[in-house]
């Protein structure tokens, strides 16, 4: 969630920053443009190889290996490994070629590197594994390849972020399903006290919330600052569609989420929804029986916290 005028713990930018080293912007090129770009990119790698061929050493081979991996040049990756590049060599920040291939989504190179002996669970200096890098960037084929090869879904980075938490934060339902199917712990929390269901709820990702509930997550578990999944869903992020936020709240209510527990400020899900002027969620919670008369630790009701006139009116007795 990115809105900063709400309570600090309703902002999840910290996780976004923690994942930044493993995040790459998705390509907007067409398939034809991508194919042409890939061919051109690999030709550039070949040119670099020809320039260095007479003076190849461990460093130049390493540079060529990482360049070929980044640009999805599988034949060249295989060639450089055959010429002596180390499959487990690391960059200054500890990335291996496998982590790079997973991050960029080149599942064919992931498979090739694993076949050549790449250490599947090697971490970089931030604690990021290939599986976490793939999950963070929405690379489902790479995630599937890594899991099939035995990647450990339980390994978290230095911030306690697991692949499942990253997938939930990114709204990657397919990847979350792959990870849960591989036995990922659905109750793991990061260093901020948030779990996968918290991030999924805050993103308005009802299918992922459903997946996690089916996997056994306690719907009324308290997380950091005494927040529940319903509270997070009620205060869904600005980059989530209102319909998605409402659908997630509707799902949690149908599954038995308790209406009126309060967080460490004394605020209920209704108060949180009101404070963010989430009109549809306010209506859903009121219809379900949420108590509009409750007050937080500052003595404010949900109506006091709302700024939108229509929301205020809906909350009046």
C-alpha positions in Angstrom: 0.0 0.0 0.0 1.3 3.4 -0.8 -0.9 5.9 0.8 1.1 7.8 3.4 -1.6 9.9 5.1 -2.9 6.9 7.0 -1.3 5.0 9.9 2.2 4.0 9.2 1.5 0.3 9.5 -1.0 0.6 6.7 1.9 1.4 4.4 3.8 -1.5 2.9 6.4 0.5 0.9 9.1 -1.0 3.2 8.6 -4.4 1.6 8.6 -2.8 -1.8 12.0 -1.3 -1.0 13.3 -4.6 0.4 12.4 -6.3 -2.8 13.8 -3.7 -5.1 17.1 -5.5 -5.7 15.1 -8.4 -7.2 12.5 -6.3 -9.1 12.6 -5.7 -12.9 10.0 -3.8 -14.9 8.0 -6.0 -17.2 8.6 -5.6 -20.9 6.0 -3.9 -23.0 7.4 -5.1 -26.3 5.4 -7.2 -28.7 6.5 -10.8 -29.2 8.0 -10.0 -32.6 9.8 -7.0 -31.2 11.1 -9.1 -28.3 12.4 -11.8 -30.6 14.2 -9.2 -32.6 15.6 -7.5 -29.5 16.8 -10.9 -28.1 18.6 -11.7 -31.4 20.2 -8.3 -31.5 21.2 -8.6 -27.8 22.8 -12.0 -28.3 24.7 -10.7 -31.3 26.1 -7.9 -29.0 27.3 -10.6 -26.5 29.0 -12.5 -29.4 30.8 -9.3 -30.4 32.0 -8.8 -26.9 33.2 -12.4 -26.8 35.1 -12.0 -30.1 36.8 -8.9 -28.8 37.9 -10.7 -25.6 38.6 -14.1 -27.1 42.3 -13.8 -27.4 42.6 -12.7 -23.7 39.9 -14.7 -22.0 40.4 -15.0 -18.2 38.1 -15.8 -15.3 36.9 -12.2 -15.0 36.0 -11.7 -18.7 34.3 -15.1 -18.8 32.3 -14.2 -15.7 31.2 -10.9 -17.3 30.2 -12.7 -20.5 28.3 -15.4 -18.6 26.2 -12.8 -16.7 25.7 -10.7 -19.8 24.5 -13.8 -21.8 22.2 -14.8 -18.8 20.7 -11.4 -18.5 20.0 -11.2 -22.2 18.5 -14.8 -22.5 21.3 -16.2 -24.7 21.2 -19.8 -23.7 23.6 -21.1 -26.3 26.2 -18.6 -25.3 25.7 -19.4 -21.6 26.4 -23.0 -22.4 29.4 -22.0 -24.5 30.9 -19.8 -21.7 30.4 -22.5 -19.1 32.2 -25.0 -21.5 35.1 -22.6 -21.8 35.6 -22.4 -18.1 33.2 -19.9 -16.6 32.1 -20.9 -13.0 28.4 -21.7 -12.7 28.4 -20.5 -9.1 30.6 -17.4 -9.5 29.1 -14.4 -7.7 28.9 -10.7 -8.4 29.8 -8.0 -5.9 26.3 -8.1 -4.3 26.4 -11.9 -4.3 24.2 -12.7 -7.3 24.8 -15.8 -9.2 23.9 -16.4 -12.8 21.0 -18.5 -11.5 19.6 -15.7 -9.5 19.9 -13.4 -12.5 18.2 -15.9 -14.8 15.4 -16.4 -12.2 14.9 -12.7 -11.7 14.6 -12.0 -15.5 12.4 -15.0 -16.0 14.6 -17.0 -18.3 13.4 -20.5 -17.3 15.4 -22.2 -20.0 18.6 -20.8 -18.6 17.5 -21.6 -15.1 17.1 -25.2 -16.2 20.5 -25.1 -18.0 22.4 -23.7 -15.0 20.8 -26.2 -12.6 21.9 -29.0 -15.0 25.4 -27.6 -14.9 25.6 -27.7 -11.1 24.3 -24.3 -10.0 23.6 -24.1 -6.3 19.8 -23.8 -6.2 19.4 -22.1 -2.8 22.5 -19.8 -2.9 21.7 -16.4 -1.4 23.0 -13.0 -2.4 24.1 -10.4 0.2 20.5 -9.4 0.8 19.5 -13.0 1.4 17.7 -13.3 -1.9 17.6 -16.8 -3.5 16.7 -17.5 -7.1 13.3 -18.6 -6.0 12.6 -15.4 -4.2 13.9 -13.4 -7.1 11.6 -15.2 -9.5 8.6 -14.9 -7.1 9.2 -11.2 -6.6 9.2 -10.5 -10.3 6.2 -12.6 -11.2 8.2 -15.2 -13.2 5.9 -18.2 -12.9 7.8 -20.5 -15.3 11.1 -19.9 -13.4 9.3 -20.5 -10.1 7.9 -23.8 -11.4 11.3 -24.9 -12.7 13.0 -24.1 -9.5 10.4 -25.8 -7.3 10.5 -28.9 -9.5 14.3 -29.0 -9.0 13.9 -28.8 -5.2 14.3 -25.1 -4.3 13.5 -24.4 -0.7 10.4 -22.3 -0.5 11.0 -21.5 3.2 14.2 -19.4 2.8 13.6 -15.8 3.6 15.7 -12.8 2.8 17.2 -10.5 5.5 13.9 -8.8 6.0 12.1 -12.1 6.6 10.4 -12.0 3.2 9.7 -15.4 1.8 8.8 -16.3 -1.8 5.2 -16.7 -0.7 5.1 -13.3 1.0 6.7 -11.7 -2.1 4.1 -13.3 -4.4 1.2 -12.1 -2.2 2.7 -8.6 -2.1 2.9 -8.6 -5.9 -0.6 -10.1 -6.4 0.8 -13.1 -8.2 -2.0 -15.7 -7.6 -0.4 -18.3 -9.9 2.9 -18.2 -8.1 1.3 -18.2 -4.7 -0.6 -21.3 -5.7 2.7 -23.0 -6.9 4.4 -22.2 -3.6 1.5 -23.3 -1.4 1.4 -26.5 -3.5 5.1 -27.0 -2.8 4.5 -26.8 0.9 5.4 -23.1 1.7 4.5 -22.1 5.2 1.4 -19.9 4.9 1.8 -18.5 8.3 5.4 -17.1 8.0 5.7 -13.4 8.9 8.4 -10.9 7.8 10.2 -8.6 10.1 7.3 -6.1 10.2 5.0 -8.8 11.5 3.1 -9.3 8.2 2.3 -12.5 6.5 1.2 -13.4 3.0 -2.5 -13.1 3.7 -1.9 -9.6 5.1 -0.3 -8.4 1.9 -2.9 -10.2 -0.3 -5.7 -8.6 1.7 -4.2 -5.2 1.5 -3.8 -5.6 -2.2 -7.4 -6.6 -2.7 -6.3 -10.0 -4.0 -9.4 -12.1 -3.1 -8.2 -15.3 -5.0 -4.9 -15.3 -3.1 -6.7 -14.7 0.2 -9.0 -17.6 -0.6 -6.0 -19.8 -1.4 -4.3 -19.0 1.9 -7.5 -19.6 3.9 -8.0 -22.9 2.2 -4.4 -23.8 3.2 -5.2 -23.2 6.8 -4.5 -19.6 7.7 -6.4 -18.5 10.8 -8.8 -15.9 9.5 -8.8 -13.9 12.8 -5.1 -14.1 13.6 -3.5 -10.9 14.8 -0.5 -9.5 13.1 1.8 -6.5 13.7 0.0 -3.7 15.6 -2.9 -6.2 16.3 -4.2 -5.9 12.8 -6.3 -8.7 11.2 -6.6 -9.7 7.6 -10.1 -8.0 7.6 -8.6 -4.8 8.8 -6.0 -4.8 6.1 -8.6 -5.6 3.5 -10.8 -2.8 4.8 -7.9 -0.4 4.4 -6.9 -1.7 1.0 -4.1 0.1 -0.9 -4.6 2.9 -3.4 -3.3 0.8 -6.2 -6.0 -1.8 -5.7 -9.3 -1.4 -7.5 -12.3 -0.5 -5.2 -14.2 -3.6 -6.5 -11.2 -5.8 -5.6 -11.0 -4.4 -2.1 -14.7 -4.9 -1.6 -14.6 -8.4 -3.0 -11.8 -9.3 -0.5 -13.8 -7.9 2.4 -16.9 -9.8 1.2 -14.9 -13.0 1.1 -13.5 -12.6 4.6 -16.9 -11.8 6.0 -18.3 -14.9 4.4 -15.5 -17.0 5.9 -16.2 -15.8 9.4 -13.9 -12.9 10.0 -14.7 -11.2 13.3 -16.2 -7.7 12.8 -15.2 -5.6 15.8 -11.8 -6.5 17.1 -9.6 -3.4 17.5 -6.0 -2.8 16.6 -3.5 -1.2 18.9 -5.1 2.2 18.3 -8.5 0.9 19.2 -9.7 1.0 15.6 -11.9 -1.6 14.1 -12.1 -2.6 10.4 -15.1 -0.2 10.1 -13.0 2.7 11.4 -10.1 1.8 9.1 -12.4 1.7 6.1 -14.1 5.0 7.1 -10.7 6.7 7.6 -9.8 5.8 4.0 -13.3 6.7 2.7 -13.8 3.2 1.3 -17.6 3.6 0.8 -18.4 0.2 -0.5 -16.5 -1.5 2.3 -18.2 0.6 4.9 -21.6 -0.5 3.6 -20.5 -4.1 3.6 -19.3 -4.0 7.2 -22.4 -2.1 8.4 -24.7 -4.6 6.7 -22.7 -7.4 8.4 -23.4 -5.8 11.7 -20.2 -3.8 12.5 -20.7 -1.5 15.5 -20.7 2.1 14.3 -20.7 3.4 17.9 -17.4 2.1 19.0 -14.6 4.6 19.7 -10.9 4.3 19.2 -8.3 5.3 21.9 -8.7 9.0 20.9 -12.4 8.8 21.4 -13.3 8.9 17.7 -16.0 6.9 16.0 -15.9 5.7 12.4 -17.9 8.7 11.4 -15.4 11.0 13.0 -12.6 9.4 11.0 -14.3 9.7 7.6 -13.7 12.7 5.4 -16.1 11.9 2.6 -19.6 13.3 3.3 -21.4 10.3 1.8 -19.3 8.0 4.0 -20.0 10.1 7.1 -23.7 10.1 6.3 -23.8 6.3 6.0 -22.2 6.0 9.4 -24.5 8.2 11.3 -26.9 6.4 13.6 
